[in-house]
Amino acid sequence: MKKLLLLACLTATAFADDVAVLEFKFAGEKALRTVAIEFYEKDAPRTVANFKKLAQDGFYKGCAIHRSIPSTLVQMGDPLSKKSDRTKVGTGGPGYTLPAEIHRKHGKGTVAAARLPDKLNPQRQSNGSQFYITLAPQPALDGKHTVFGNVIKGMEVLERVAELPADPNDYPNDRIELRRVRIVPRESI
């Protein structure tokens, strides 16, 4: 029994220290740019588990960054962004929402779940796949969104994205695509 308990603890610890590596392809460039994020599993266990599952299932492959606001945030994870029609981008997801797990504040590099506004979503349920990363502290978002991670490597990639020209809906003019999201042990980055 003690061996089983020890094995369970070691397994939980190993998975708790996983990170996500996001690989981006900028239009006109061959090299991939990477961003690594750590997870806040204790504060947002359902959101983290969902993100990891979607990543492992390849859900994010081909999604584009569909919202980019200089010095504020970049947003991605909408499966509708895989297509060239931009009219509905920002409204897609996996077909379900997640309960709010609101515990942390928005600092630079915060990874949080996107969601519909309070008028449409008073329970503050998170969209099942869309997420954003803040480029500076965003106290106006504190207490309103589920924060589930933080950038530990590659902030310069996201800051570069936010400086690129965008359309009136904050969608970057040039496509920045998520080629892959890998879940890996922290020590491998």
Backbone hydrogen bonds, N-H to C=O, Kabsch-Sander energy under -0.5 kcal/mol:
donor,donor_aa,acceptor,acceptor_aa,energy
5,L,1,M,-2.2
6,L,2,K,-2.5
7,L,3,K,-2.5
8,A,4,L,-2.4
9,C,5,L,-2.3
10,L,6,L,-2.6
11,T,7,L,-2.5
12,A,8,A,-2.5
13,T,9,C,-2.3
14,A,10,L,-2.3
15,F,11,T,-2.2
16,A,12,A,-1.9
17,D,13,T,-1.0
17,D,14,A,-0.6
18,D,15,F,-1.4
19,V,184,V,-3.1
20,A,37,I,-2.5
21,V,182,R,-3.0
22,L,20,A,-0.6
22,L,35,V,-3.3
23,E,21,V,-0.5
23,E,180,R,-2.8
24,F,22,L,-0.6
24,F,33,R,-3.5
25,K,177,E,-2.7
26,F,24,F,-0.5
26,F,31,A,-0.5
27,A,175,R,-1.4
29,E,26,F,-2.0
33,R,24,F,-2.6
35,V,22,L,-2.0
36,A,153,K,-2.7
37,I,20,A,-2.6
38,E,150,N,-2.8
39,F,18,D,-0.6
40,Y,148,F,-2.4
41,E,39,F,-0.7
44,A,40,Y,-2.1
48,V,44,A,-2.6
49,A,45,P,-2.3
50,N,46,R,-2.3
51,F,47,T,-2.5
52,K,48,V,-2.7
53,K,49,A,-2.2
54,L,50,N,-2.7
55,A,51,F,-2.6
56,Q,52,K,-2.8
57,D,53,K,-2.1
58,G,55,A,-1.3
59,F,54,L,-2.3
61,K,58,G,-1.0
62,G,178,L,-3.3
63,C,60,Y,-2.3
65,I,176,I,-2.7
66,H,64,A,-0.6
66,H,75,Q,-1.7
67,R,75,Q,-1.2
68,S,170,D,-2.3
69,I,73,L,-3.0
72,T,69,I,-2.2
73,L,69,I,-1.4
74,V,133,I,-1.8
75,Q,67,R,-2.8
76,M,131,F,-2.6
81,S,78,D,-1.9
82,K,79,P,-1.5
83,K,80,L,-1.2
86,R,84,S,-0.6
89,V,86,R,-0.6
91,T,88,K,-1.7
98,L,126,S,-2.2
103,H,101,E,-0.8
107,G,105,K,-0.8
109,G,134,T,-2.4
110,T,107,G,-1.7
111,V,149,G,-2.6
112,A,110,T,-0.5
112,A,132,Y,-2.5
113,A,146,T,-2.7
114,A,130,Q,-2.1
120,L,117,P,-1.1
121,N,117,P,-1.6
124,R,121,N,-2.1
126,S,98,L,-2.4
127,N,114,A,-3.3
128,G,96,Y,-1.1
131,F,76,M,-2.7
132,Y,112,A,-2.6
133,I,74,V,-2.6
134,T,110,T,-2.1
135,L,72,T,-2.8
136,A,72,T,-0.7
138,Q,106,H,-2.0
141,L,138,Q,-2.1
142,D,138,Q,-0.5
142,D,139,P,-0.9
143,G,104,R,-0.6
144,K,141,L,-1.8
145,H,141,L,-0.8
147,V,145,H,-0.8
148,F,111,V,-2.5
148,F,146,T,-0.5
149,G,111,V,-1.4
150,N,38,E,-1.8
151,V,109,G,-2.5
152,I,36,A,-2.9
153,K,36,A,-1.4
157,V,154,G,-1.4
158,L,154,G,-1.1
159,E,155,M,-2.5
160,R,156,E,-1.8
161,V,157,V,-1.9
162,A,158,L,-2.2
163,E,159,E,-0.8
163,E,160,R,-0.8
164,L,160,R,-0.6
164,L,161,V,-1.5
167,D,171,Y,-2.7
170,D,167,D,-2.2
173,N,165,P,-2.5
174,D,165,P,-0.5
177,E,25,K,-2.5
177,E,175,R,-0.5
178,L,63,C,-3.7
179,R,23,E,-2.9
179,R,177,E,-0.8
180,R,23,E,-1.2
182,R,21,V,-2.6
184,V,19,V,-2.6
184,V,182,R,-0.6
186,R,17,D,-1.3
188,S,185,P,-2.1
189,I,186,R,-1.7
